[in-house]
């Protein structure tokens, strides 16, 4: 069932066209109507119709401007636009032709003219649908390909193609290859939910790199930026796909899988922060430094333009781990010392192996640190943090997060060493600072309250009196009396 939308500021015109469509007997339905150009835009975005009747003289946005916006925003859309107008105007007609409008209906709309035009458009839609169906014959899903592999072991040249929305361009690629080489039979395999890669199988055909470059030169891979290819039998499609992914995402050399660039990819330096990983190593939090490694490496594997920097980042992470050994005066293990040499990461064959190696090195380091560093240092670091940040809104949960420990652990260790809670210690810092300001400044009580971390001056006054047995105002007055 094809969808039609109607945009006209005259209700009777909308109704007239809708009635004629419904009585036509074709597999066409009216999906919505609009009374002005802005409503038409919203309707188009919602329905994406196959046919759109558009009045030229609509309020807010006129019909031709509306079509121009749609053509600009959705260049790949196949909607057929039909103009409705009460005037014969050459300028309008000329612009309508430039915008790809397929027909121009003048008001009042004659029944026979409308019926003939509608049947023409319907036949065009049916012909295009038939063409698309034929294109799709040689396109299957990854799931279907795996199922077919259970019946036979495909053989030939396998290509994993990367490019923006290349999956949706499969039919066009197959057509281009067929035109370039009439004897070549190809199957395209799409991946569910992934638009930027496409697997292509040239069954029974062993293509050399030169032949593939010739096909690329004939624009047979429209929109492709890179191709990984492999010739031979496919005993395990999932393993094949995994090797292709490694080649695209990691760039580790594998002699059986070749990488061909069709477009130059800029190599930029991403904004990589190592501070959280460095802190997690100090705090011996395995879950935290594992999470940090994932956060650092993930964009490098996902963003094609960063792939050339993977080894540099790997080397930087190795240096951070090695520096911890120096900091704690621990002897550097032999295998980690070897990692400091250039290109050591070449031993990794996958992203998983790289993360595994870094995780193992971090775990070995943490176990050694735990043996020589007492966790009591945590309390000293927390106190230092409180002294520096007492003006801020601090709670136990967020404070524990700063040091990668759980709140209950922090509370227990702090109580053991200082014989008070963390929040009691913070309040003492704030009140001492408040008393200093009362002694040395002319700031108001409210200003001092804000400067020492108390958002509520009344709560500040109660806390001050509870500790010093005198209100802030009484304390300031007593200081003034002493100086007189």
C-alpha positions in Angstrom: 0.0 0.0 0.0 1.5 3.3 -1.1 1.1 6.4 1.0 -0.1 9.9 -0.2 -0.1 13.2 1.6 -1.9 16.4 0.6 -0.8 20.0 1.5 -3.3 22.7 0.6 -4.7 25.6 2.6 -8.2 25.0 1.1 -10.0 22.3 3.0 -12.4 21.5 0.1 -9.3 20.8 -2.2 -7.9 18.4 0.4 -11.2 16.7 0.7 -11.7 16.5 -3.1 -8.3 15.0 -3.8 -8.7 12.5 -0.9 -12.1 11.3 -2.2 -10.7 10.8 -5.7 -7.8 8.8 -4.4 -10.0 6.6 -2.2 -12.3 5.9 -5.2 -9.5 5.1 -7.6 -9.3 1.4 -6.7 -5.5 1.5 -6.5 -3.4 0.3 -3.5 -3.0 3.8 -2.3 -4.1 5.5 0.9 -4.2 9.1 2.2 -1.7 9.2 5.1 -2.3 12.8 6.1 -3.1 16.4 5.2 -1.6 19.8 5.9 -2.9 23.3 5.7 0.4 25.2 5.4 4.1 24.7 4.6 5.2 24.2 8.1 2.5 21.5 8.8 3.6 19.9 5.5 7.2 19.6 6.8 6.1 18.0 10.0 3.8 15.7 8.1 6.6 14.6 5.7 9.0 13.9 8.5 6.4 11.7 10.2 5.0 9.8 7.2 7.7 9.9 4.4 5.0 9.4 1.8 5.5 7.9 -1.7 3.4 10.7 -3.3 2.9 14.3 -2.0 0.3 16.7 -3.6 1.5 20.3 -2.8 -0.2 23.6 -3.4 2.1 26.3 -4.5 0.5 29.2 -2.7 0.5 27.9 0.9 0.9 30.2 3.9 4.0 30.2 6.2 6.1 28.3 3.6 5.0 28.1 0.0 4.9 24.8 -1.9 8.1 25.2 -3.9 10.1 26.3 -0.9 8.7 23.3 1.0 9.8 20.9 -1.8 13.2 22.5 -1.9 13.7 22.0 1.8 12.8 18.4 1.5 15.2 17.8 -1.4 18.0 19.5 0.6 17.3 17.6 3.9 16.5 14.2 2.4 18.6 14.0 -0.8 18.0 10.2 -1.1 14.2 10.4 -0.7 12.1 8.9 -3.5 8.9 10.8 -2.8 7.1 12.0 -6.0 5.9 15.6 -5.7 2.9 16.8 -7.7 2.2 20.6 -7.8 -1.3 22.0 -7.5 -1.9 25.6 -8.6 -4.6 27.9 -9.8 -2.2 29.8 -12.1 -0.1 29.1 -15.2 3.2 30.7 -14.4 6.4 29.8 -16.4 8.7 30.8 -13.5 6.8 28.4 -11.2 7.0 25.7 -13.8 10.7 26.2 -14.4 11.5 25.9 -10.7 9.2 22.9 -10.2 11.1 21.1 -13.0 14.5 21.9 -11.4 13.1 20.4 -8.1 12.1 17.2 -9.8 8.4 17.7 -9.6 6.8 15.0 -11.7 3.5 16.7 -12.6 1.7 20.0 -12.4 -2.1 20.0 -11.9 -4.1 23.2 -12.4 -7.2 24.1 -10.4 -10.0 23.4 -10.9 -8.9 19.7 -11.1 -10.5 17.7 -13.9 -11.5 14.2 -13.0 -10.1 12.4 -16.0 -6.8 14.4 -16.0 -6.4 13.6 -12.3 -7.2 9.9 -12.8 -4.8 9.5 -15.7 -2.0 11.2 -13.8 -2.6 9.1 -10.7 -2.4 5.8 -12.8 0.9 7.0 -14.4 2.4 7.6 -10.9 1.1 4.3 -9.6 2.7 2.4 -12.5 6.0 4.2 -11.9 5.9 3.2 -8.3 5.2 -0.4 -9.3 8.1 -0.5 -11.8 10.5 0.9 -9.3 9.4 -1.6 -6.7 10.0 -4.4 -9.2 13.5 -3.1 -9.9 14.3 -2.9 -6.2 13.1 -6.4 -5.6 15.4 -7.7 -8.3 18.4 -5.8 -6.8 17.6 -7.4 -3.4 17.8 -11.0 -4.8 21.6 -11.0 -4.3 21.5 -9.4 -0.9 21.1 -11.4 2.3 21.5 -10.8 6.0 24.4 -12.1 8.1 22.1 -14.5 9.8 20.9 -16.0 6.5 24.5 -16.2 5.3 25.5 -18.2 8.4 22.5 -20.5 7.8 23.5 -21.1 4.2 27.0 -21.8 5.3 25.7 -24.9 7.1 24.8 -26.3 3.7 28.0 -25.4 1.8 31.4 -23.9 2.4 31.6 -20.8 0.2 34.7 -20.2 -1.8 36.1 -17.2 -3.7 37.0 -13.6 -2.8 35.6 -12.1 0.4 35.6 -8.4 0.9 34.6 -6.4 3.9 33.8 -2.9 2.8 33.7 0.1 5.1 32.0 3.4 4.2 29.3 5.7 5.4 25.9 3.9 5.2 27.5 1.4 2.8 25.1 -1.3 3.9 22.2 0.6 2.4 24.1 1.0 -0.9 24.5 -2.7 -1.5 22.2 -2.9 -4.5 24.0 -0.1 -6.2 27.4 -1.7 -5.6 26.2 -5.0 -7.1 24.9 -3.2 -10.1 28.2 -1.4 -10.6 30.2 -4.6 -10.4 27.9 -6.4 -12.8 28.3 -3.6 -15.3 32.1 -3.7 -14.9 32.4 -7.5 -15.2 29.4 -9.3 -16.7 30.6 -12.8 -15.7 31.0 -12.0 -12.0 28.4 -13.4 -9.5 28.3 -11.5 -6.2 26.4 -11.8 -3.0 26.1 -8.9 -0.6 25.7 -9.6 3.1 24.3 -6.9 5.4 24.8 -6.7 9.1 21.7 -6.0 11.3 21.9 -2.6 12.9 25.2 -1.8 11.2 25.0 0.5 8.2 28.7 1.3 7.7 30.1 -2.1 6.7 29.1 -4.6 4.0 30.4 -8.1 3.4 30.8 -9.0 -0.3 31.3 -12.5 -1.6 32.5 -13.1 -5.2 31.8 -16.8 -5.4 34.3 -18.9 -7.4 36.3 -15.8 -8.3 39.8 -15.2 -7.0 40.5 -11.5 -7.4 44.0 -10.0 -7.0 44.6 -6.7 -5.4 45.2 -5.2 -8.8 41.8 -6.4 -10.1 40.1 -5.0 -7.1 41.8 -1.7 -7.6 40.6 -1.7 -11.2 37.1 -2.3 -10.1 37.5 0.6 -7.6 38.8 2.7 -10.4 35.5 2.1 -12.3 33.5 3.4 -9.3 32.3 -0.1 -8.4 32.5 0.6 -4.6 30.6 3.9 -4.4 31.0 5.4 -0.9 33.6 2.9 0.3 36.6 4.2 2.2 38.4 0.9 2.9 38.3 -2.8 1.9 39.7 -5.8 3.6 39.8 -8.8 1.3 40.7 -12.5 1.5 40.8 -15.3 -1.1 40.0 -18.9 -0.4 37.4 -21.1 1.3 35.4 -19.9 4.2 35.3 -22.7 6.8 34.1 -20.5 9.6 32.3 -17.3 8.6 32.3 -15.9 12.2 36.1 -16.3 12.5 36.5 -14.7 9.0 34.4 -11.7 10.2 36.5 -11.4 13.4 39.7 -11.3 11.4 38.2 -8.6 9.1 37.2 -6.6 12.1 40.7 -6.8 13.5 42.1 -5.5 10.3 39.7 -2.6 10.0 39.8 -1.6 13.7 43.2 -2.4 14.9 45.5 -2.5 11.9 47.6 -5.4 13.2 49.3 -7.2 10.3 47.9 -10.6 9.3 49.5 -12.1 6.1 46.3 -13.7 4.8 44.1 -10.6 5.1 44.9 -7.5 2.9 43.8 -3.9 3.6 43.1 -1.6 0.7 42.4 2.1 1.3 40.1 3.9 -1.2 40.1 7.2 0.6 42.8 8.8 2.8 41.8 8.8 6.5 43.2 11.7 8.6 45.1 10.6 11.7 44.2 12.9 14.5 45.1 12.8 18.2 42.0 12.2 20.3 41.6 13.8 23.7 42.9 11.0 25.9 43.0 11.5 29.6 45.1 9.1 31.7 44.5 10.7 35.1 41.7 8.4 36.2 43.7 5.3 35.2 46.7 6.6 37.1 44.6 7.3 40.2 42.9 3.8 40.0 46.4 2.2 40.0 47.3 4.0 43.2 44.1 3.0 44.9 44.5 -0.6 43.7 40.9 -0.8 42.4 40.8 -3.5 39.8 37.3 -2.8 38.6 38.1 0.9 38.3 41.3 0.7 36.3 39.7 -2.0 34.0 36.9 0.5 33.4 39.4 3.3 32.7 41.3 1.1 30.1 38.0 0.5 28.3 37.2 4.2 28.3 40.6 5.1 26.9 40.8 2.5 24.2 37.2 2.3 23.1 37.1 5.4 20.9 40.3 4.4 19.2 38.7 1.2 18.1 35.4 2.7 17.1 36.7 5.8 15.3 38.5 4.9 12.1 40.5 8.1 12.0 42.2 7.2 15.4 43.3 3.7 14.4 46.9 4.8 13.7 47.3 6.0 17.3 46.4 2.7 19.1 50.1 1.7 19.5 51.1 5.1 20.8 48.3 5.1 23.4 49.2 1.5 24.4 52.8 2.6 24.9 51.7 5.6 27.1 49.6 3.2 29.3 52.6 0.9 29.6 54.8 3.9 30.7 52.2 4.8 33.4 52.3 1.3 34.8 56.2 1.3 34.7 56.4 4.7 36.4 54.3 3.2 39.3 57.0 0.6 39.8 59.6 3.4 40.1 57.4 5.5 42.4 57.0 2.6 44.9 60.6 1.5 44.4 59.6 -1.9 43.1 61.8 -3.9 40.6 60.4 -3.7 37.1 59.4 -7.2 35.8 61.3 -8.5 32.7 58.2 -8.8 30.5 57.1 -5.2 31.3 60.6 -4.0 30.6 60.4 -5.5 27.1 57.1 -3.7 26.5 59.0 -0.3 26.8 60.7 -1.0 23.4 59.0 0.5 20.3 56.4 -1.6 18.5 56.1 -4.0 21.4 52.3 -3.9 20.9 52.7 -5.7 17.6 52.4 -9.0 19.5 48.7 -8.2 20.1 46.4 -9.6 17.5 43.1 -8.2 18.8 41.6 -5.5 20.9 40.7 -8.2 23.5 44.4 -9.3 23.7 45.6 -5.7 24.2 43.1 -5.1 27.0 44.1 -8.4 28.6 47.8 -7.6 28.6 47.3 -4.2 30.1 44.9 -5.6 32.7 47.4 -8.3 33.7 50.2 -5.8 34.0 48.0 -3.5 36.2 46.9 -6.4 38.4 50.5 -7.5 39.0 51.4 -4.0 39.9 48.5 -3.6 42.3 49.3 -6.8 44.2 52.8 -5.5 44.8 51.6 -2.1 45.9 49.1 -3.6 48.3 51.9 -5.4 50.1 54.0 -2.3 50.8 51.4 0.5 51.1 49.1 0.7 54.1 45.5 1.8 53.4 45.8 4.2 56.3 47.3 6.6 53.7 43.8 7.0 52.4 42.7 8.9 55.5 45.6 11.4 55.1 44.7 12.0 51.5 41.0 12.5 52.4 41.9 15.0 55.1 44.1 16.9 52.5 41.2 16.9 50.1 38.8 18.2 52.8 41.2 21.1 53.7 41.3 22.1 50.0 37.6 21.7 49.2 35.8 22.5 52.5 33.9 25.4 50.7 32.2 23.0 48.4 29.1 20.8 48.9 30.6 17.5 50.0 28.9 14.2 51.0 30.4 10.9 51.9 29.3 9.0 48.8 30.9 11.6 46.4 34.0 11.8 48.6 34.4 8.0 48.4 34.1 8.2 44.7 37.0 10.6 44.5 39.2 7.9 45.9 37.7 4.9 44.2 36.5 3.3 47.4 33.0 2.5 48.7 31.5 4.9 51.3 31.4 2.2 54.1 35.0 1.4 53.7 36.0 5.1 53.8 33.8 5.7 56.9 35.3 2.7 58.7 39.0 3.6 58.0 38.5 7.3 58.9 36.8 6.5 62.2 39.6 4.1 63.1 42.3 6.7 62.6 40.6 10.0 63.6 38.0 8.8 66.1 35.3 10.8 64.5 33.2 10.6 61.3 34.3 12.2 58.0 31.5 14.8 58.2 32.3 15.7 61.8 35.9 16.3 60.7 34.7 18.4 57.8 32.5 20.5 60.0 35.4 21.2 62.4 37.5 22.4 59.5 34.7 24.7 58.4 34.0 26.1 61.9 37.7 26.8 62.5 37.9 28.7 59.3 34.7 30.6 60.2 36.1 31.6 63.5 39.3 32.9 61.8 37.2 35.0 59.4 35.2 36.4 62.4 38.5 37.3 64.0 40.2 38.9 61.0 37.5 40.2 58.6 34.6 42.5 58.4 32.5 40.1 56.3 28.9 39.6 57.4 27.8 36.4 59.1 25.9 35.4 56.0 29.0 35.9 53.8 31.1 33.9 56.1 28.5 31.2 56.1 28.7 30.9 52.3 32.5 31.0 52.2 32.8 28.1 54.7 30.5 25.7 52.9 27.2 26.5 54.8 24.4 27.4 52.4 22.0 28.1 55.3 23.2 30.9 57.7 20.8 29.7 60.4 22.3 26.2 60.3 25.8 27.7 60.4 24.9 29.7 63.5 23.4 26.6 65.2 26.5 24.5 64.4 28.9 27.3 65.6 27.0 27.7 68.9 26.9 23.9 69.4 30.7 23.7 69.2 31.8 27.0 70.8 28.8 27.6 73.1 28.3 31.0 71.7 26.6 32.4 68.5 28.8 33.9 65.7 27.4 37.3 66.4 28.1 37.1 70.1 31.6 35.8 69.3 32.3 38.8 67.1 30.9 41.2 69.6 33.1 39.7 72.4 36.1 40.2 70.1 35.2 43.9 69.6 34.8 44.4 73.4 38.3 42.9 74.0 39.8 45.4 71.6 38.2 48.4 73.2 
